[in-house]
Amino acid sequence: METLDYIASHDPHVNPDLRDAPRSANDSRGVIYRKTYHGKVYEMRSLGNGRYEYEGKIYSSPTAVVRAITGKSHYNGVVFWGLKK
């Protein structure tokens, strides 16, 4: 990653707005994830920095959102939302 950071900071052809672009799933601001569960479509929006919004409430992980939807704690949020890397 150090090499990419060096290139991004020294290459005049790199868009300066992209130099600080998200580089991980935890910082994917604005991405909306949809999942159909028991016939209903649910949406979760990434706020970046590991925070997610669902129905106007902020959650600290995709798993916390799944818990709010299902009422169960044994679901893995990454698997539920299809966020596998």
Backbone bond lengths (Angstrom), bond angles and torsions (degrees), N, CA, C in turn:
res aa  C-N    CA-C-N  psi(-1)  N-CA   C-N-CA  omega(-1)  CA-C   N-CA-C  phi
1 M - - - 1.444 - - 1.524 111.39 -
2 E 1.341 116.88 -29.40 1.461 120.07 179.79 1.522 111.04 -60.79
3 T 1.327 117.53 -38.67 1.462 120.83 -179.95 1.518 110.52 -63.69
4 L 1.327 117.32 -43.91 1.464 120.43 178.71 1.523 111.54 -63.86
5 D 1.324 116.89 -39.83 1.461 120.39 177.44 1.527 110.86 -62.79
6 Y 1.343 116.09 -41.34 1.455 120.24 179.81 1.529 110.73 -63.90
7 I 1.317 116.24 -46.78 1.471 120.46 179.92 1.526 110.01 -61.45
8 A 1.323 116.85 -45.97 1.464 120.68 -178.48 1.520 111.72 -61.76
9 S 1.326 117.24 -34.70 1.461 119.11 -177.71 1.522 113.41 -84.86
10 H 1.345 118.50 -15.77 1.457 121.15 -176.83 1.523 114.95 -114.84
11 D 1.300 118.24 -14.01 1.461 121.13 -177.85 1.525 109.99 -86.43
12 P 1.341 117.90 118.14 1.467 120.41 -178.18 1.530 113.25 -67.80
13 H 1.328 117.43 -12.88 1.463 120.67 -178.70 1.527 112.50 -88.93
14 V 1.325 117.69 -9.33 1.463 120.87 179.06 1.524 108.26 -79.53
15 N 1.315 115.80 129.67 1.452 120.89 178.32 1.535 107.98 -61.40
16 P 1.331 118.52 122.14 1.468 120.12 -177.34 1.528 112.72 -60.99
17 D 1.330 117.62 -26.84 1.467 120.37 178.64 1.525 111.47 -69.44
18 L 1.327 117.50 -21.46 1.450 121.03 -178.67 1.519 112.96 -92.69
19 R 1.315 116.73 -7.97 1.474 119.29 -178.32 1.515 111.88 -62.52
20 D 1.323 117.66 -30.59 1.464 121.19 179.68 1.524 111.06 -107.90
21 A 1.330 117.04 24.62 1.465 121.00 -178.93 1.525 110.61 -66.65
22 P 1.332 117.17 154.14 1.463 120.28 178.78 1.519 111.44 -57.14
23 R 1.316 115.97 140.09 1.463 120.14 179.77 1.512 112.18 -124.26
24 S 1.321 117.49 10.32 1.451 119.72 178.57 1.517 110.21 -146.50
25 A 1.326 116.09 164.16 1.460 121.32 179.36 1.524 110.80 -63.88
26 N 1.334 117.19 -26.53 1.458 119.97 -179.72 1.513 113.19 -74.39
27 D 1.316 117.69 -10.03 1.456 120.52 -178.11 1.527 110.30 -125.70
28 S 1.308 116.42 46.00 1.465 121.84 -177.67 1.523 110.03 -101.41
29 R 1.329 116.08 60.38 1.463 122.15 -175.97 1.519 113.25 -49.84
30 G 1.346 114.62 133.11 1.451 120.59 172.07 1.515 115.59 85.65
31 V 1.310 118.63 -9.28 1.462 120.88 -179.48 1.526 108.67 -71.72
32 I 1.330 115.64 132.34 1.459 120.91 178.24 1.518 108.49 -106.84
33 Y 1.321 115.37 125.99 1.458 121.89 178.92 1.525 107.97 -105.10
34 R 1.336 116.44 136.26 1.462 121.58 179.36 1.516 109.70 -121.28
35 K 1.327 114.94 142.15 1.456 120.76 179.88 1.527 108.31 -145.64
36 T 1.319 115.86 132.60 1.451 120.52 173.08 1.517 107.72 -93.26
37 Y 1.316 115.17 124.81 1.461 121.46 -178.47 1.518 107.57 -135.29
38 H 1.326 116.55 120.11 1.468 122.65 -177.88 1.526 111.60 52.42
39 G 1.340 116.11 41.78 1.456 121.69 174.48 1.519 115.97 82.20
40 K 1.313 118.64 -0.77 1.464 122.08 179.20 1.531 109.38 -115.10
41 V 1.331 116.45 140.69 1.463 121.08 179.11 1.527 109.31 -91.59
42 Y 1.324 115.86 128.30 1.458 122.79 179.16 1.524 108.56 -113.52
43 E 1.321 116.39 147.16 1.457 121.51 178.19 1.528 110.27 -127.17
44 M 1.313 114.40 136.84 1.458 122.44 176.19 1.521 106.43 -127.29
45 R 1.323 117.92 134.26 1.463 121.85 179.50 1.515 109.94 -112.67
46 S 1.327 115.72 132.14 1.453 121.12 177.15 1.523 109.22 -79.38
47 L 1.330 115.76 132.13 1.462 121.79 177.49 1.520 111.60 -102.17
48 G 1.326 116.64 -3.46 1.459 121.58 -177.04 1.521 110.76 88.55
49 N 1.292 115.95 165.43 1.470 122.97 179.31 1.524 112.74 53.34
50 G 1.337 116.49 35.00 1.457 120.52 175.74 1.514 115.11 74.34
51 R 1.340 117.50 18.63 1.464 120.97 178.36 1.520 109.47 -112.48
52 Y 1.329 115.64 145.05 1.460 121.63 -177.29 1.516 109.76 -135.31
53 E 1.342 116.13 146.29 1.455 121.59 179.76 1.511 109.79 -113.54
54 Y 1.320 115.14 133.79 1.462 121.57 175.64 1.528 107.12 -141.76
55 E 1.316 115.69 123.16 1.460 122.90 -179.75 1.529 112.63 49.02
56 G 1.333 115.73 43.95 1.458 121.48 174.95 1.518 115.78 80.88
57 K 1.313 118.06 -1.49 1.460 121.67 178.81 1.521 109.38 -108.50
58 I 1.329 116.01 148.83 1.465 122.84 -179.27 1.523 109.13 -98.67
59 Y 1.328 115.37 134.16 1.469 121.97 -179.79 1.519 109.28 -124.90
60 S 1.320 115.77 154.60 1.463 120.84 -175.75 1.522 113.75 -89.87
61 S 1.342 117.59 -4.95 1.462 119.36 -179.78 1.530 109.68 -163.28
62 P 1.334 116.72 159.73 1.459 119.89 174.03 1.529 111.73 -60.81
63 T 1.319 116.56 -32.98 1.465 120.75 179.19 1.529 110.85 -65.47
64 A 1.319 117.64 -38.55 1.468 120.60 177.75 1.526 110.65 -63.25
65 V 1.319 117.36 -36.20 1.461 121.00 177.12 1.528 109.76 -66.58
66 V 1.317 116.87 -44.09 1.467 120.96 178.53 1.521 110.10 -59.92
67 R 1.309 116.83 -41.13 1.460 120.93 178.48 1.529 110.55 -60.34
68 A 1.345 117.55 -39.93 1.464 121.51 178.18 1.536 111.11 -66.12
69 I 1.321 116.51 -34.77 1.468 121.09 -178.96 1.520 111.49 -76.06
70 T 1.312 116.41 -47.54 1.459 120.73 -171.12 1.533 113.85 -94.55
71 G 1.322 116.30 -23.41 1.454 119.86 -174.59 1.520 112.53 76.78
72 K 1.313 116.17 7.63 1.466 121.43 -178.14 1.522 109.58 -118.23
73 S 1.319 116.05 148.09 1.460 119.38 -177.19 1.519 114.05 -103.51
74 H 1.318 117.92 -0.18 1.464 118.48 -175.41 1.532 114.23 -92.37
75 Y 1.324 118.66 2.40 1.462 121.28 177.56 1.517 110.78 -85.08
76 N 1.312 116.70 139.43 1.457 122.80 174.21 1.528 107.19 -89.16
77 G 1.324 117.51 119.73 1.463 121.82 -176.46 1.516 113.45 -63.06
78 V 1.317 116.87 -36.88 1.479 120.13 179.51 1.512 110.30 -63.02
79 V 1.318 117.04 -41.86 1.456 121.37 179.10 1.534 110.28 -72.07
80 F 1.325 117.30 -45.40 1.473 122.48 -178.55 1.526 111.13 -55.69
81 W 1.331 117.27 -47.29 1.470 122.32 -177.23 1.518 113.33 -85.64
82 G 1.323 118.12 -6.37 1.459 120.84 -179.29 1.509 112.75 74.28
83 L 1.300 117.57 37.68 1.472 122.29 -176.37 1.517 113.13 -94.95
84 K 1.313 117.78 17.67 1.465 120.29 -179.08 1.508 109.43 -57.31
85 K 1.333 115.26 140.00 1.471 120.39 -179.36 1.494 110.67 -81.53
